[in-house]
Amino acid sequence: MPTHSENRFMPYTAQQMYDLVADVNSYPKFLPWCAAARVRKTTEQGEATVMDADLVISFKVFRERFGSRVTLWPNDKKIDTEYLDGPFKYMKSNWSFTDVEGGCEVAFFVDFEFKNAMLQRIIGLVFNEAMQRIVRAFLERANTLYGADSKSASA
């Protein structure tokens, strides 16, 4: 049952970081171990947009597809993800983005467990490093998309 929680300052607006994380279809371009992504359907539910999405994760000899429901809260700049189907017993994650002086504060939380005990043990050995690589990948993607000088252009 690995969990990871992290708060990090980013030198970009909350809107820019929210948009980056909400763009699930772009994950294979920059996220480690993400081989494919597909949004199955999108529906509007009040103030939220709900996407059912599939990700294909490839790690060493393992290649697994899993489905998740991603709830986007654009007014609150929050993203909640819950597990639908695939190799997990359960999985949930939450993102929140808050503007602060000079950028934004990003809060990230993930909790999951694989059904496959061997895969769970392998992930357990590298879990913290893997989560840090994923968070770094989002920061590097923000640097690529927005650069340090474009923060004010999208504010």
LUMBA-584862 format. One record per residue (C-alpha): residue in three letters; x, y, z. Coordinates in steps of 0.001 Angstrom, whole numbers, plus 524288, in hexadecimal, padded with zeros to 5 digits. Example, Ala and Ser with C-alpha at 12.3 -4.5 7.8 and 13.67 -1.06 7.14 Angstrom:
% residues 2
ALA8300C7EE6C81E78;SER835667FBDC81BE4;
//
This chain:
% residues 155
MET800008000080000;PRO809B780A5C7FBBC;THR805878186A7FD6E;HIS80C94824A87F97E;SER80958832917FD2F;GLU810D183E627F898;ASN80F4684D1C7F8C5;ARG817CD854967EF70;PHE81956862977EAF5;MET81927864577DC3B;PRO81CF9871057D571;TYR8109A870AE7CD1E;THR802728746A7CF43;ALA7F8D186B0C7D571;GLN7F13B86B527C894;GLN7FD358674A7C0B2;MET8004185BE17C9C1;TYR7F1F5857CE7CA60;ASP7F12E857D57BB77;LEU7FDA784FC07BA6E;VAL7F8EC845227C3CE;ALA7EB328452C7BDE5;ASP7F0C8842527B04D;VAL7F098833827B1DE;ASN7F24C830FD7A34E;SER7FFDF837337A3DE;TYR8051C82E7F7AED3;PRO80C6A825187A5C2;LYS81471830A27A0B8;PHE81ADA8330C7ADE7;LEU816FF829D77B8EA;PRO8205A81ECB7BC19;TRP81AAB811487B9B2;CYS80E74816A77B308;ALA80DDD80FDE7A5D4;ALA8003F814667A1A8;ALA7F49981C747A61C;ARG7E6B981D637A13A;VAL7DAE7824CA7A622;ARG7CF3781BB57A43C;LYS7C4A78259B7A735;THR7C2C2833057AD09;THR7B679837CF7B3CA;GLU7B2C38445D7BAA1;GLN7AD48842AF7C857;GLY7A9E384FDE7CE32;GLU7B6808574F7D09E;ALA7BECD84B507CDB0;THR7C370844C77C13D;VAL7C48F8360C7C2A0;MET7CD6A82E2C7B9A3;ASP7CE7481F797B8E8;ALA7DC4F81CF67B442;ASP7E57A8119B7B1B9;LEU7F41C811E47B409;VAL7FD9F807677AFC3;ILE808F0806347B932;SER815267FF197B4B5;PHE81F917FBA57BEB9;LYS82A197F1A27BBB7;VAL822C97E52A7B7D0;PHE8159F7EA337BC98;ARG80C0F7F11F7B3B1;GLU7FEC57F4067B97D;ARG7F2FC7FC0C7B598;PHE7EA938022B7BFE3;GLY7DE8080A7A7BF94;SER7DBB9815DC7C86E;ARG7D16A8203D7CA5F;VAL7D78582DB37CA88;THR7CF308387B7D05D;LEU7D38D846177CC98;TRP7CF63851757D526;PRO7D38A85D4B7CCFA;ASN7CE3C867B97D642;ASP7D543861D47E1FF;LYS7E13485D8A7DA0B;LYS7E05B84FB07DF5D;ILE7E10B842617D8D7;ASP7DC60835BB7DF1A;THR7DF148285E7D94D;GLU7D8CB81B7B7DCF6;TYR7DB6280DE27D7E2;LEU7D1F88072B7CE83;ASP7D8A27FACA7C980;GLY7E5B27F45B7C72D;PRO7F0F07EF167CF71;PHE7EE027F6407DC25;LYS7E6517F22C7E80D;TYR7E3DF800B97E983;MET7E9C880DA67E585;LYS7E68C81BC07E842;SER7EDBA828717E699;ASN7EB28836CD7E8E0;TRP7F16D843247E39D;SER7EEED851177E7F7;PHE7F4CE85DA07E2C3;THR7F4FD86A757EA40;ASP7FA978774B7E572;VAL804DB87D017EE90;GLU80EB0888007ED26;GLY817708851D7E17E;GLY81090878A77DD10;CYS807E786E347E2F2;GLU807B7863B17ED42;VAL804FB8561C7E7F3;ALA8000684BB47F153;PHE8004283D957EC95;PHE7FBB2831247F35D;VAL7FB0C823367EE30;ASP7F731816777F4CF;PHE7F68D809587EDDC;GLU7F8B57FAC87EEC2;PHE7FAE57F1267E3A8;LYS7F3727E4427E2EE;ASN7FFFF7DD4F7DEBA;ALA8086C7DB207EADD;MET8150B7DA2B7E309;LEU812737E7097DC21;GLN80EDD7ED2F7E934;ARG81BEC7E8C57EF05;ILE8238F7EDFB7E35E;ILE81CA27FB157E3E5;GLY81E6F7FB827F29E;LEU82D2F7FB117F0DA;VAL82D78806D87E7D9;PHE820DA80DC17EB93;ASN8265181A487F16A;GLU8301181BDF7E665;ALA8255D819507DC63;MET81C42823767E266;GLN8273B82D7E7E2B0;ARG82A1882ABC7D445;ILE81BC482CA47D0E4;VAL81AF9839A37D81F;ARG827B883DF67D192;ALA8220583A2A7C458;PHE8168A843637C689;LEU81FEA84E617CA55;GLU8285C84BD57BE52;ARG81C2084BB87B5CD;ALA81811858D67BBA1;ASN8259C85E3A7B8A7;THR82452859637AA9E;LEU8169585EBF7A8AA;TYR8174386B657B032;GLY8258E86ECE7B26D;ALA829268778B7BDBC;ASP8256B8840D7B683;SER817B6880797B1F7;LYS8114987FF37BF69;SER80BBC88D997BE4F;ALA8072A88B877B03E;SER7FCD0881947B464;ALA7F905887987C174;
//
